[in-house]
Amino acid sequence: MLMDMSSAPAPTPTPPVSTTRQLLSVNVAQAEHVMIEGHRILTAIGKRPVSTLAQPTRIAVKAMGLEGDDQADPTVHGGLSKAVYAYPQQHYPFWQTVRSQAGAQPWDEALPHGMLGENLTITGLLEADAHIGDVLQFPDCTLAISEPRQPCYKFAHVMGFAQAVKMMAQSGYCGFYLAVRTPGTIAAGESYELIPGPREVSIAELFKTKMKRR
């Protein structure tokens, strides 16, 4: 359940999200040690934009992930099936609101792309419409949807409040991992085509099932 907002100022209105399937930002991170609950943990969740709409630098897409992006724990993010993580920009206002409610950020502060730990910040595709085996066809590479992201304690740490994992589980705003079908390059501003796969199981359905098992 969300925290009481009765005494909090209203968040800054967010412009409507475009339904155009577009890549807004490419984000990477180097693995680094951080202190989480008294333990020194290696993580690369702190993604930062390296290709934006203002500076659409081309980034190499390889079989194991993006150039310049470390994968500190391959059991969570990495390997051939989870080489790249995509997240819908449409969910950003939700996380801005709950972080502000938790006192983790000012109400009028926008979240930077990559804040959810994603490599690709995208528009035009939500979890209910993304199915296992669907392919995102970019101009110079193709990426196949493989599975939903499962939040862990590192996510709560970077979001700045303890209930972040629960919030993702309840909302279903998990994003999805991608396998690299055709390596190449990618840049912010590019549009992508969604090529349907078998369309048997959606990311939303699979995420809900996985969360019930935890």
C-alpha positions as CSV (number, residue, x, y, z in Angstrom):
1,M,0.0,0.0,0.0
2,L,1.3,3.5,-0.9
3,M,2.1,5.9,1.9
4,D,-0.4,8.6,2.9
5,M,-0.1,11.6,0.5
6,S,-2.7,13.8,2.2
7,S,-0.1,16.2,3.6
8,A,2.4,16.0,0.7
9,P,2.5,18.4,-2.2
10,A,1.4,17.2,-5.5
11,P,4.1,16.0,-7.8
12,T,5.0,18.0,-10.8
13,P,2.7,17.0,-13.7
14,T,4.3,14.7,-16.2
15,P,3.6,15.2,-20.0
16,P,1.7,12.3,-21.6
17,V,4.0,9.5,-22.6
18,S,4.2,8.9,-26.4
19,T,3.0,5.5,-27.7
20,T,5.8,5.7,-30.3
21,R,8.2,2.8,-30.0
22,Q,11.4,4.7,-29.4
23,L,14.7,4.4,-27.5
24,L,15.2,7.4,-25.2
25,S,18.4,6.6,-23.6
26,V,21.2,4.0,-23.5
27,N,22.7,3.4,-20.0
28,V,25.7,1.5,-18.8
29,A,27.7,1.2,-15.6
30,Q,31.0,-0.2,-14.3
31,A,30.8,-2.6,-11.4
32,E,31.7,-1.0,-8.1
33,H,31.6,-2.0,-4.4
34,V,28.9,-0.3,-2.3
35,M,27.9,-0.8,1.3
36,I,24.4,-2.3,1.7
37,E,23.2,-3.1,5.2
38,G,26.7,-3.3,6.5
39,H,28.0,-5.6,3.7
40,R,30.4,-4.6,0.9
41,I,28.6,-5.6,-2.3
42,L,29.8,-5.6,-5.9
43,T,27.1,-4.1,-8.2
44,A,26.6,-2.5,-11.6
45,I,23.1,-1.3,-11.0
46,G,24.0,2.3,-11.1
47,K,23.5,2.9,-14.8
48,R,24.2,6.3,-16.3
49,P,23.2,7.6,-19.8
50,V,25.9,7.3,-22.5
51,S,23.6,7.9,-25.5
52,T,20.7,10.4,-25.2
53,L,18.4,12.3,-27.4
54,A,20.6,15.3,-27.1
55,Q,23.8,13.3,-27.8
56,P,22.9,10.1,-29.6
57,T,26.2,8.3,-29.4
58,R,26.3,4.9,-31.1
59,I,26.9,2.1,-28.6
60,A,28.1,-1.4,-29.6
61,V,25.7,-4.2,-28.9
62,K,27.4,-7.6,-28.3
63,A,26.2,-11.0,-27.6
64,M,26.8,-10.6,-23.8
65,G,25.6,-7.0,-23.6
66,L,26.4,-3.4,-24.3
67,E,29.9,-2.0,-24.7
68,G,31.0,-0.4,-21.4
69,D,28.4,-2.2,-19.3
70,D,29.6,-4.5,-16.5
71,Q,27.4,-7.4,-15.1
72,A,28.5,-7.9,-11.5
73,D,26.1,-10.8,-10.8
74,P,25.3,-12.8,-14.0
75,T,22.6,-14.8,-12.1
76,V,20.6,-11.6,-11.9
77,H,21.6,-9.7,-15.0
78,G,23.9,-11.2,-17.6
79,G,24.7,-14.1,-19.8
80,L,23.2,-14.7,-23.2
81,S,19.6,-14.7,-22.2
82,K,19.8,-11.5,-20.0
83,A,22.4,-9.5,-21.9
84,V,20.4,-6.3,-21.9
85,Y,17.7,-4.9,-19.6
86,A,14.9,-2.6,-21.0
87,Y,12.5,-0.5,-19.0
88,P,9.4,1.5,-20.0
89,Q,9.7,5.3,-19.5
90,Q,6.0,5.3,-18.8
91,H,6.6,4.0,-15.3
92,Y,9.0,6.7,-14.3
93,P,6.3,9.1,-12.9
94,F,5.2,6.2,-10.5
95,W,8.7,5.8,-9.1
96,Q,9.2,9.5,-8.8
97,T,6.0,9.7,-6.7
98,V,6.8,6.8,-4.4
99,R,10.4,7.9,-3.9
100,S,9.1,11.3,-3.0
101,Q,6.6,9.8,-0.6
102,A,9.4,7.9,1.1
103,G,11.5,11.0,1.4
104,A,14.2,9.6,-0.9
105,Q,14.0,12.6,-3.3
106,P,12.3,16.1,-3.6
107,W,8.9,16.1,-5.1
108,D,9.9,18.2,-8.1
109,E,13.1,16.2,-8.9
110,A,12.9,14.1,-12.1
111,L,14.5,10.7,-12.1
112,P,17.5,10.3,-14.5
113,H,17.3,7.6,-17.2
114,G,19.0,4.5,-16.0
115,M,17.8,4.9,-12.4
116,L,15.8,1.7,-12.6
117,G,19.0,-0.1,-13.5
118,E,18.1,-0.4,-17.1
119,N,20.3,-0.4,-20.2
120,L,17.6,0.8,-22.5
121,T,14.9,3.4,-21.5
122,I,12.1,2.9,-24.0
123,T,8.6,4.1,-25.0
124,G,5.8,2.2,-26.6
125,L,6.0,-1.2,-25.0
126,L,4.7,-2.2,-21.5
127,E,4.9,-5.5,-19.7
128,A,1.4,-6.7,-20.6
129,D,2.1,-6.2,-24.3
130,A,5.6,-7.7,-24.2
131,H,5.7,-11.5,-24.7
132,I,8.5,-14.0,-24.4
133,G,10.1,-14.5,-27.8
134,D,9.0,-11.1,-29.2
135,V,11.8,-9.3,-31.0
136,L,12.7,-5.6,-30.9
137,Q,14.1,-4.8,-34.3
138,F,16.4,-1.7,-34.2
139,P,18.0,-0.3,-37.3
140,D,21.3,-2.1,-36.6
141,C,20.6,-4.9,-34.1
142,T,17.8,-7.2,-33.0
143,L,17.0,-8.1,-29.4
144,A,14.6,-10.8,-28.2
145,I,12.5,-10.6,-25.0
146,S,13.5,-13.3,-22.6
147,E,12.2,-12.8,-19.1
148,P,11.0,-10.2,-16.5
149,R,13.4,-8.6,-14.1
150,Q,13.1,-9.8,-10.5
151,P,13.9,-7.0,-8.0
152,C,16.4,-7.6,-5.2
153,Y,17.9,-5.8,-2.2
154,K,20.3,-3.9,-4.6
155,F,17.2,-2.3,-6.2
156,A,15.9,-1.2,-2.9
157,H,19.4,0.3,-2.1
158,V,19.6,2.3,-5.3
159,M,16.0,3.5,-5.0
160,G,16.6,4.7,-1.5
161,F,13.7,3.1,0.4
162,A,13.1,-0.3,1.8
163,Q,9.7,-0.9,0.2
164,A,11.0,-0.6,-3.4
165,V,11.1,-4.3,-4.0
166,K,7.5,-4.7,-2.7
167,M,6.4,-1.8,-4.8
168,M,7.8,-3.4,-8.0
169,A,6.2,-6.7,-7.1
170,Q,2.8,-5.1,-6.5
171,S,2.8,-2.7,-9.5
172,G,4.2,-5.2,-12.0
173,Y,6.4,-2.5,-13.3
174,C,9.4,-4.8,-13.8
175,G,10.7,-4.2,-17.3
176,F,12.2,-7.1,-19.2
177,Y,15.5,-8.7,-20.2
178,L,16.6,-9.1,-23.8
179,A,18.9,-11.6,-25.6
180,V,20.9,-10.3,-28.4
181,R,19.8,-12.0,-31.6
182,T,21.8,-9.9,-34.0
183,P,24.7,-7.8,-32.7
184,G,25.4,-4.3,-34.0
185,T,25.1,-0.8,-32.6
186,I,22.3,1.2,-31.0
187,A,21.7,4.9,-30.3
188,A,19.1,7.0,-28.5
189,G,16.4,8.4,-30.7
190,E,16.1,5.3,-32.8
191,S,12.7,3.7,-33.3
192,Y,12.2,0.0,-33.1
193,E,9.7,-2.5,-34.6
194,L,8.1,-5.1,-32.5
195,I,8.1,-8.5,-34.3
196,P,5.7,-10.9,-32.6
197,G,7.0,-14.3,-31.3
198,P,4.7,-17.2,-30.2
199,R,2.8,-14.7,-28.0
200,E,2.0,-17.4,-25.5
201,V,3.2,-15.8,-22.2
202,S,3.5,-12.1,-21.5
203,I,6.1,-10.5,-19.3
204,A,3.3,-9.3,-16.9
205,E,1.9,-12.8,-16.6
206,L,5.3,-14.4,-16.0
207,F,6.4,-11.8,-13.5
208,K,3.2,-12.3,-11.5
209,T,3.8,-16.0,-11.4
210,K,7.4,-15.6,-10.3
211,M,6.5,-13.1,-7.5
212,K,3.9,-15.6,-6.1
213,R,6.7,-18.2,-5.8
214,R,8.9,-15.9,-3.7
